[in-house]
Amino acid sequence: MLESLVAIITLGFVYELVSWCYRIAYSYHWVRQERSRHRRRRIAPQTLILIPVLFESDILEKTTAYFRDVFVAGRDNVSVVFITAEKEKLAVLAPDDTIAVAKRMADGNRNFLHLHFPGRDGKMAHQLNYAVRRLIENGLIGEKTLIGIYNADSRPEPETIAWVGYQLESGPYRVFQQYGLYTGNLSNLERLPNRSVLVAAALWQTRWSLGFEIFNALKQRRFCRQSDRRLNNPFNYCIGHGLFVTKDIFLKTGGFNESFHNEDAFLGLQLCDMGETIVPVPYFDISESPDSVGALYKQKANWFLGPLQAFSYANNIWPRSSPALFRKIRLLALSGKLFSHALFWIAGPTLMVFVIVVSLAKLNATLLLSAVAASFAFLIVPGYLAYALTRDFCPAHRNIKDRAILGLLAKGVTICYLLHGASAYKGLVKYARFLIGRTNMEKEKTEMKYRTE
């Protein structure tokens, strides 16, 4: 009985291996095709880039230089807004903290602004909502203004705004999501302690961008062209950086949810309920992956809480949505799809351990070799495929030896995957403690020890 179960699970890993490779290749083909189809335009739409910052004085000057040179230079209608928070004053006593640096960057650079969220509590959603409402009040966000959101370590490709602006002007879409390549600091990760695990994690997240996020966004776009009156509409979600929305979408959603742990996961479900297509952008945000195992573990536990709270999101959305039974059933189905991400997050690593332990206990060499080979291929091949297909998009990859990356991936990916599963259990414990009133749901900040710039 157990041998049969192990064989079925092993076949499941083989199926997932093939599925991941197909989805990564499909998304990559769309990216290349869309890039070649897109005609570069010198004029971008009226755009405000919002960057909420907290304890990031070490990188803010380089962020300013990047966005100034890539997005703002030669464009009077593109501005960048740094949004600081009052609660940083409670912890930072040095005179050159993030707030001081943001003020200095705004004073010394044309088309850069600084807003300060006065609340001593709150998180990124509070900073963003405060900034957008202030900018609307001051007349800086009009009906056709594009609102973009990035992190301090974001490095979006230069063509991003022109592509999004063209889609905004030529189509019915009002929400655009750019996805990340999490290999911007890959050359740095190669030299750090635990480098094999850190490199494997960077490639894991890059494979997720292509094989899951972009693929599902394309699937949603294809389905929604046919009809938004389907119970089986694909679920798509937002991530916290590279997101572009219009003023009417911000007002229609009521801004970013300030109650839940992950405001971006809530927003994705809300937009799906509203029938808004989240359009994928074929240019990437070249992002950094955590540079310590502790930071990686903390980051993934934060992310896990996004899908875990899916049905709580639905309960919050229902009072605002149409009373139509169809829409409520569809929202429940969409919530189930989001929640399934949390289930698979736990199931994958747990089942991998299960099949190997059972094979060892049964002293079945054939079963053990099959299980190890299928699991190992599932972990390695899609990650390296995603890296190999996208390495030309990231300038930081030019001096990296592919063989070294493959070796580090093979060495660290199993531990990385087990850590991935362990972070889910950490998230479960935190959520359980929250439900019984033992802790709050404040998101833990992912700290970077070694900046590449």
Buried (B, 14 or more C-beta within 10 A) or exposed (E): EBEEEBBEBBEBBBEBBEBBBEBBBBBBEBBEEBBEEBEEBEEBBBBBBBBBBBBBBBBBBBBBEBBBEBBBEEBEBBBBBBBBBBBBEEEBEEEEBBBBBBBBBBEEBEBBBBBBBEEEEBBBBBBBBBBBBBBBEEEBBEEEBBBBBBBBBBBBBEBBBBBBBBBBEEEEBBBBBBBBBBBBBBBBBBEBEBBBBBBBBBBBBBBBBBBBBBBBBBBBBEBBEEEBEEEEBBBBBBBBBBBBBBBEBBEBBEBBBBEBBBBBBBBBBBBBBBEBBBBBBBBBBBBBBBBBBEBBBBBBBBBBBBBBBBEBBBEBBBEEBEEEEEBBEBBBBBBBBBBBBBEEBBBBBEBBBBBBEBBEEEEBEEBBEBBBEBBBBBBBBBBBBBBBBBBEBBEBBEEBEEEEBBEBBBBBBBBBBBBBBBBBBBBBEBBEEBEEEEEEBEBEBBEBEEEBB
